[in-house]
Amino acid sequence: MTGYLVKLRAYSKKDLDKTLEYINDLEVRKYINPGIVFPFRYEDEEKWYESINPDNGGKYTFAIEKIEDNKYIGGCGINEIDWKNSVATVGIFIGKPFWNKGYGTEAMKLLVNFVFNEMNINKVKLSVFSFNKRAIRSYEKIGFKVEGVLREEIFRDGIYHDEIIMGILRKEWV
């Protein structure tokens, strides 16, 4: 899947070192799901890589690569699919050097387009922490709407924060 700034492709083993570097960056960690072990070790990364390998029944997980120089900058994918109700839960992370350049917005657009048009899913949803204003603006720009708030769900930097659930329906996708 290719856009103007980025393309989504399968992960390769050569992406693992950079993934480890990006995910272990404290600033990036602040925005990532608390279920991911920290510090993330290379052994954890190898297990994760094997689990997403299509040959092992892997999920829909994509590396994000800049078109300009073919540089790996992050990842996105479908974390969960509810086939019965036609709902996909998605997620994304971008390495800090690539923030505020439109890469994440375009990668998420490509992912959402794939979910709606290739998988025939009715709804895409995600969760974002209330302090991640940049991501919230990006998701709203794509067409996601706030569907609910889990109050004081996450504890970061000595403060409780809300987790915002956002979604977009296929009929809202332009």
Order of alpha helices (4+ residues) and beta strands (2+ residues): beta-alpha-alpha-alpha-beta-beta-beta-alpha-beta-alpha-beta-beta
